[in-house]
Amino acid sequence: MQTLRCLRSAWKLFQPGSEGAARRHYSHPCSRGSFGLLFDIDGVLVRGQTPIPAAKQCFKKLVDHQGKYKVPVVFVTNAGNSIRQTKAEHLSHVLDVEVSPEQVMLSHSPLRMFTQFHQMCVLVSGQGPVEEVAHMLGFQNIVTIDKLRESYPLLDIVDHNRRPKGSIPPTKGLQQIDAVILFGEPIRWETNLQLILDVLLTNGNPDRNWNNMQYPHIPVLACNMDLMWMTEAKNPRFGHGMFLVCLESLYKKVTGHDLKYEALIGKPSIVTYNYAELLVRKQAERLGWATPVKRLYAIGDNPMADIYGANLYNRHLQAAQYPQAQTRAKQSGAHAQAGYQTPNTTSTELGGTPGVFGPGSDLPEACRSILVCTGVYSKEEELPSDTGHTEQRTFHGHRDFGFDPSLMQPSFVVQDVNDAVELVFEQEGWPLD
């Protein structure tokens, strides 16, 4: 139940001073379907800095003549090299609608709930304003890769232009590092890989010698597992998942042990969708909806991240609701259905924190996945069937996630995000005007 408490604490962050913040509250009736939309960004709304034409079309349908949203909308991206304010401003410019930071969920956003690490000394890796991002998430004692290499000048020597010249500079020394936070792919992979290994193999103190027997290592929390992502280039580019593959391989090669993660955050982990649902819930309250959000629609271009994650979340929504359905059936005298069967969910798939679900009545009924063909996935690509031989397929998901081919099957496949929104409105009985 640790994560349930974390989720409730996170909900209070959205409503400071509110004692009943974790409960749903709506004030006006809603006669149509009650739903929320989760949009991926890269490959769905933009490719690099270039907007996908269908994106502006669909958002004209999502706001009224005053520019106010008709339904809850959250942007759920595995990107993590910026703060929410910056991403919101970029989306506002691209989509010609106002996007608030409260509508944006970056891969690292759920780290706000990992309060047990906020007072620790953490090494952060990535690019962009990583120190500012860490502070905004609640971390108080932060060491960047640049600060680490400046304190230990002899650790980073592959680039001859950056290695020390002349006399050996003194080591400044730092406070012992307690945990490593991986926000996203860095610019200088070799530097980051080398220094992260140095920290892991010295129990957080690079003044020491490597110790392969120091296992397990200090905690590692990683955001964004995407192996590849789509930009303006014709073919996908390496993502942070590829950097993680390199780090895992190097650690295994040097120590003989598997690199262990305290948490893997971002799509397709379930904690990411739980956090997104909190944001949707908050928007529904602002819209004055009289009924809870019953369905989520997750629109994405990456079968392994967007579709797999939405389907994994949906499967656990069903599992969370089954006990309540059985209880209601018994109370009404109806015949209870046969036991609900679902594969065991690992701590990794939950995001590294077990007990992620609250009561089934406090969750949506379903999360439906919609795959668009403007990014990583194209119609020429064959999705794995739920009866396929998984051992013969190339698995682009993270090492620690089990591969269930059925979870890569989207609820719907459409050409672009405009078609996706039109489909949702049709499903929910909402007018398109």
Protein Blocks (a to p, Z undefined) as FASTA:
>chain_A
ZZmmmmmmmmmmmmghiaklmpccdfbdcfbdcddddddfehplpghjaccfklmmmmmm
mpcfkopafbdcddddfbfcbcfklmmmmmmmmnopacdfklpccfklmmmmmmmlmmpc
cddededjfklmmmmnopabdcdfklmmmmmmmlpmmbmmlpcehjadddebpaddfbdc
dfbdcfblmlmmmmmmmmmmnnopakbccdfklccddddddehjbfbdcdfbfbdcddfk
lmmmmmmmmmmmmnopacddfbdcdjfbfklmmmmmmmmmmmmmmnopabdcfbdcdddf
bfklmmmmmmmmmmmmmmmmmmmmmmmmmmnopacddddddddddfklnnopghkaccfk
lpcfbdcddddfkbmbcfkbccddfkbcfklpccfbdfklccdfklmpcfbdcfblmlmm
mmmmmmnopafZZ
